[in-house]
Amino acid sequence: MRTSYSAIGTYLQCPQKYEFQNINRIRVPKNREAIFGTLIHSTLKFMFTSNPLFPTLDEVIAHFRKNWPLREVFEAESKHDPRKLALSGEGEKAYFEEGVKMLKKFYEKNAPWNFIILDLESRFEVMIADEKTGETHILAGIIDRIDKFADGKYEIIDYKTGKRMPSQDALNSDLQLSLYSLGLQKRWPHIKPGDITLSLYFLKHGEKLSTQPSVETTAKTKEHILKTIAEIQEKIKTGKEFEPMPSALCNWCGYRPMCPAWKHLYRKSEIRNPKSEIENVIKEYFEIKKADQKNDARLKELQEQIKKYMEQEGLTRVFGDGGMISKKIIQRYEYDMEKIKALLSPIGKWEDILEADETKLKKIMKEIPEEIRTQIMDVRKVAKEYASLTTSFNKITPD
């Protein structure tokens, strides 16, 4: 199978989006954030390209301004949604000024002549063999920047235009950076993992976070990738659903109008008839759910009042026109398991209370080493599958 980090990342983020994008090959226009990020990346590539001299800050900003693409995007959005018309100019200006601010801050800290740049937007391919199946998979990707230092060490830098910065623990296990490390070692086999620094540069904050790959990290990356590829292949082979995984990222997804998790929201008004049977069913469902929530809350209040009355009057039962309400004392116990073990072991009964329990397993899964957790996940199987409905009373409208 031939794939890429971005494809693997898309699948882990949302299998349904992966199916639309990588299997069905459905193309959708890029959103403003993606277009903005692409321009920032191309401008930084221009900044570190000497021809024969490196560009000045003014030339970098001029390049950014010359290639500014978002005016058409904002205007197009305004045509589809009149509410955005008044904000389109302000929105475009805010994005442009944010880009200029990022570039200035970055240039001040990273004058291009201070670095030994080996490559920019470097394409690579990594072959990963799956010993279980005998297959060899090819992973492709693009590294934003590769630097070399005077001491013979290297740094891979990936630019980020988003706001969120990960924790150091998350960075140490970052799949993207680990894959980039594999790509660099494949390109130049003499480079050792310990001589590579992996960095994410967060342009909005002007901060760079770094980590170093290890043999253990590299092995885990390969294992994670192979497991993900196996899941994808299994779904394709069996026809199993690539289920959507709704999240905040849906707000920027171009597949939203066709996604099973969202497309009902985007049905044309002439098709979405309030008098249709399903619309009436949905309406009644929400009315009953709201009534249930209100009744549950009221029931709890009434129960407390009845229990208080029983305690005051010394009663265990009360009666009304609707029937009888009884009070029962329920006791839950905790045991000193070491003492229990000492009592049961001599008579051969200790093992009888140590049977496998899924609830206990789920609890300890958070506490055990990752490698054991992964092995446990590999041997699990679906015993039962059923559909469940959840309800939100927040009213959502199409963008």
Summary of the structure (lengths in Angstrom):
residues: 399
radius of gyration: 29.3
end to end distance: 36.6
largest distance: 95.2
contacts: 946
relative contact order: 0.09
helix: 53%
strand: 14%
